[in-house]
Amino acid sequence: MDLPNVVADLIEAQNNFDSVAYATCFSEAALVFDEGKTHHGRKEIEHWITNANERYKATMKPVSFEEKETESLLKVEVSGSFDGSPIVVSYHLKIADKLIQSLKITG
């Protein structure tokens, strides 16, 4: 599967539980929407993913990737310490200037 570098870096950072590297995949003003909450900017994103890593120990395996006009859709199998593991979730990504501008995670 041919993934943009920033998406491959995001997956690698997640699988290594590296919250700092994960956050650097995003622009300074990026937004993340997950579990009914919005996280603004790299610092909040780093804090959010650190907490998520501590709770879920989730790793990601890409299932599919497609680029559309305004966003990209990454489907990943997520495994971790949560009920129903593993599950397939969708990452709706807006990428510009080789950084993620927004991410919305849906089931």
C-alpha positions, 0 to 999 in steps of 0.5 A: 500500500502506497502511503504518504510519508506523513501517514506512514510516520503517524502509523510508525509513531503510534505503533512505537507509542511515541506521542512526540513523534505522533504529534509532529505529524500534525501542523501547529494548528491541527485539529483531532476529533475523537470520542466526541472531543476536539483537540487543538494544536500539537500540544493538545494532540500530544497530550491526547495521544499520550493518554490514549496510549496509556489507556488502550495500548493501541497499535495500527495496521493499515487496511486501505488508503484512498485520496479524495479531493478534499481528504484522504481516508485511511482504514486501520485495524486497531488492536489494544487493551479495549473491549472488542479488540481488534476493530477497524476504524476510519481516519479521515485526514486532511493533509497539506504541506506534508502535515496533517491539518485535521483528523477525524476518527470514526468507527 
